[in-house]
Amino acid sequence: MRFATRALRIGQEPDPKYRAVIQPLYQSSTFAWEDLDHIPAIDYTRCQNPNRETLEQVIASLENGTRATVYSSGMSAIGAAFSLLQNGDHLLMATEIYGGTFRIAEKWLPRQGVSVSSFCPHDPLTIRDVIRPESKMLIFETPANPNLRVCDVRAVAAEAKKHGLIVVFDNTFASPALQNPLDLGVDIVIHSTTKYIAGHSDVIGGATIVKDEELGVWLYEYAKAWGCVPSPFDCWLSLRGVKTLGIRMAQHSSNALAVAEFLEKHPGVAKVHYPGLPNHPDHQVAKSQMTSFGGMLAVEFHSVEAARKVAESTKVFILAESLGGVESLIAYPPLMSHATMTEEQRLERGIPPTMLRLSVGIEDPADLIEDLEQALR
């Protein structure tokens, strides 16, 4: 089956008892045993649940993986990947990374005896400059949050493999509909399912997807042991959302390109960061590994005051954190997604105080453009 069909049908046959077309919500913490000689496949929701099991099957299929594990948040998924690190290990982290990942790597991993170094994902050879005998893992993302730079996933993964590293990749911005990093050499794909996979800003969740069974078992056991699992209803909501992922991403991408083209020509805008624009520095790389360019873009203005004024003046775009929902959101990274970094650290990573991040929704694009036009006025 192809992508859109898999999203609707993998693990989702009609309920055998009543033939319900939509999977029932199994809002139960525990499940009965028939006897003590036969352990049921699902007996306790912290360990597994029918709604969670189905969601994992669908996400694994959409990422071309063999096994997925879902969690109570995207940060829990990142924590699960980092659980592979032990005291004395070394992590390589891309310079362009989500603020929450940066926070864990800067504040928490050193307390566990894990050291961290940065590398430039646009030059995979910089991995050689920071690699150590104790290096164990590399983590990166693309398109990057929030500046929308794009790196060559295959090239970074290939260089990391030369040094025996576990390659972890955050695919949240693209979603499985636009990019499949496991096919490009990555070992563990991470998603904040809160974003495009669930897609309606009404649930928090995360996922890891792998092809290697041993890694898959470890990540599942981590979720089981630490209890960082989503509720049945969270899984049911996410499963509802993922059904329309393909068609939503097509509209997100189309709308974002229209908005980017408008902003690029506006005199009140200093710079637009969107990989779908031909003048984006990574346009060709994005074109080679993504089926479309997604719904995220970043905009720089001529002053901090102008950026703040636009952020506070939109009427269709909502000033809020997060991204990937059907509604359009506008965010200010220094106070939101990357507040954990100092201004110097943000500037080093191409996040100036004049930048806004836009999550372009599926509204009528003419309304989105008119809204930004009035805010710019």
N, C-alpha and C positions, 0 to 999 in steps of 0.2 A: 504494500500500500504506500501511496505517496503521503507527503507531510500532512496536508489538511485532513486526509482521511484517517491517518494514524491518530491525530489529535482527538478525533471523535470516536474511534472504534477500538483502539488498543485496550484490552482488559475491560471493555464496557458492553458486554453482551447483556441482553435483558435479564432482569432479576429472575432466577429460576423458579421462585415460588409464585410470584404474582405477575411476572412478565413486565415489570416496570421498565420503561425505556431508559430512564435516568436512574443511576445507582442510588439506592436508599442511603440515608444518613445513618451510619452505625454509631449512634451516640451512646456507647456503652464502654465502661472502663474495663470490664471483664467479660469473658466468654466461658460457657459451661463445658466441662469435660464429660464425655460419655462414661468413661471409667478410668482407672489408674493405669491401665495397660496401654492406652493409646493417647499420646500427647497431641492435642489439637494443633493445627497449623497456626492458628491465631487464638491466644488465650488471655492476653492482657495488652491494653492499648499503648502502654509505654513501649512495649516490644514490637507490636504491629497492630494494624487495624485494617479492615477491608478498604476503607476510603483512602487511607495512606498507601496501601499496597498498590491500588489502581493508579493513583497519582504517580507513584514511583515508576511503574511500568510505562506510563505514557511519556514521562520526561526522559527516561532512559532511551526510549525509542526515538524521540524527536532529536536527541543529541547523538544518535547513532552509537550509543553506548550499550553495555550489557547489564549494567546495574546502576540504579540511582538510590540515594537515601535522602529523604526530606527532613527538614529541621524546623524549629520554631521561629527562626529568623535567618537572614542571609549571614549575619555575623556568627551565628552558631555553625553555619556551614564552613565559614572560614576557620573558625576554631577547631572544627573536626579535621580539616586538612592540616592545621598546625599541630594537631595532636600526634602526628607522625614524627615530630621533632622531639629530641631528648636533650637532657643536660649535656652541654658541650658541642651541640650541633650548631651549624651556621646556615642562615637563611639569606638568599639573595632576593632583594625586592626592587621592582622597577621604580624609577624616580617618579613616574606618573602613576599614581595609585589612589584609590578611594581613601578618604580621610579616616574611615573606621578601620580599614586594614592597617593604615599607617599608625594609628593609635595603639593597636595591639602590638605591632612590631617594635614600636618605640618604647612603650611603657610596660607591657606585660611579658613579652618573650624574654627580655633580659632577666627578669625576676625568676624565670624558669631555667636560667643558664644557657639560653639560646642567644647567640650574637647575630647581628643583622648588618648587612652592607647593601648599598644601592648600586644599580647598574642602569645604563641607558638602553632602553628597549629598541631604540632606533639604530643602535650600533651593537649587534650581538657580540662583537669581539671584546666589548668592555667587560663581558663576563669573565674573560681571562684575567683582567686586571684585579678582580676582587675575589676570585675563587681561592679557596683554602682546602687543605686536606680534610677538614671537618665539615665542609660544605655538603648539605644534604638536599636542599629544596630551593626552588626558584618560583616566585609568584609574580604575575603581571596581568595586565588587562588591556583591551583595545576594542573599540574606541575608548580612550581614556577619560576618566571623570576628573574634572569637568571640561578640560580644554579640547577634547575631541581629536587628539592626535592618534594616529593609527600606526602600529608597527607591524612588521612581517611576522606573523605568528609562527609559521613554519621555520623561519630562519632562527628565531629565538629558541624554539624548542629543540632544533637540531644542535645548536651550539651547547645548550644545557645538557643534552644527552651525551655529548662527548665527554662531559665531566661527571657523568653518572648521577645527575640530579633528578629528583622528582619534580616534574613540571606541573605547576598549578596555575589555572587561568580563570579569571573572572569574566564570564560572558554575559553579564547582566545587561549592559547597554545594547548589545546586538540582539540577544535572544536566540534560541535555536532556529528560529525562522529565517534568520539572516546569516548565521555563521555557526559552523560546527567544528570547534577546535580539536576535538578528539581525532578528527580526520587529518589534522595538521601536525600531529605529533605530541599533543598535550596528554598528560596522564590523568589529571583530575580537573574537571570543569566545575566551576562554582556558579550558582545563580542566587540572587536575591529574588525569590519567586514572588515577593511583594510587588515587584515591578511589572515587567511585560508579561510574564507567564500567567500570573493571576489577573493583572491588567485592569482592575476596577477600584483600586485604592481602598479596599475594604478588608484586607487580610495581610498578616505579616508571615513570612515564611522564607525558607532557603532550601537549597538542594546541592548535592554533589553527584557527579556522574562520572563513571569510569568504564574502561573496557577490561581492565585487569581484575580478576575475581578476588585475588588476595587483598588488593586495595579496597575493593568493594565491601568485603567482609569486615575489615578493620573499621571503615567509616560507619557501617551499620552498627557494629558493636559499640562504637563510641557514643552514638546517639542513644542506644539502649542503656548503656551504663550511666551516662550523665543525665539522661531524661530530657534532653533538649529537643523534644519532638512536638510536632504540631497537633492540635486537637483534630478529632474527626471532622468537625464542621469547617475548620480552616482548610483541611484537605479537600473537602467537598466543594468549598468555594473556589479553591485554586483549580480543581478539575473542571468546574463550570467555566472558569476564565480561559483555560488553555484551549478549550474547544474552538475559540475564535482567534487564536494567536496569529495564524497565517494571514487572515484577512485584515486583522487590526494592524499588523506590522506593515502591510502594504499601504494602508491609509496614513499611518504615522509617518512613513517615509515620504509619501507624496506630499503631505501637508508641510513637513519639515523643509523639504526642498523649496516649496513655494515661499515659505516664510524666510528662508535663508536668502533666496534671490531678491526678495523685497528689501530686506535689511541691508544687503550688500550694496544696494544703490542709494541708500538713504544718507544724506549729508550729516545727520546726527549720529551716525554709527561709525566708529573708528575701524572695527574689524569684525568679521564674521568667521567663526570656526565651524565648518560643516564639511565632512569628508565627501559629500555629494557634489560640492562645488568644484569645477575643474581646476580652479586656482589654489585649492587646498594642497598643502605640501605633500600630503599622503594620499591624494586622490587615487593614483594608480594602484598603490598597495591595497587600499580599501576595495577597489574594483576587482582585484584579483582574488580576494578571499571572502567577500561578502556578496550576497545576492541582491542587496539594496543597502541604503546608507543609514537607515534608522530614523528615529524620531527625536534625537537629542542634538542640540546645537548650543554653542556659546557665543556671546556677543560682547565686544568691548566698546565702551563709550569714551567720549573725549574727556570726561571727568568723573570722579567718584560721585559728585552731586547729581550728574545726569543719570548715571546708572541707578542710583537710589530713587530718583524721581520716577524713572520709567517703571521700576519694580513696584512702586507704590501707587501707580496711576492706571494700571491695566484693569479692565473690567471682565474680560473673558478669561484671560490668563489669571490664575489664582496664585497669589504669593504664598508659597508653602514649600516645605521640604518634600523629598521623595521625587519619584519620576515613574514613567511607564504606565500611568493610568490612562483611561479613555479621555479624561479632561486635561486641558493644557495647564501646566504649572510653570511659574517663573521663580527662580531661586537666586540667592546671593551667596556664593560659596564661602566667602570669608566668615560669614556668621552662621552658615548651615553645614553643608557637607564636609567642608575642610576647615572648620573652626578650630580643630585640634592642632593645626599647624600654626607656626609663627608666620608673621607677614614675610619675613625673609625666606622661610621655607616655601611659602606659596609662590613668591616671585621666582625662586629658583626653578620651580616646576611649571612656570608659565601660567600662573593664576594671579593676575593683577587685581587690585581693588576696584577697578573699573569694569569688571566682568560680571555678567549675568549668565546663568544657565537656564535654558528653556527646554522643557519637556513638552513637545508639541503633540497635542491630542488628536482626536478624530472628528473635531467639530468641522464646520464648513470653513475651508481655508480663507475665503474672502472675509469672514468675520474675524478670524485671527489676525489677518493683515490690517484690517481697519482698526482693530483694538490696539495693535502696536503703533499704528500711525497716529492715533489720537494721544497715546501715552507719550510718544516722542514730541508731539506738539506742546 
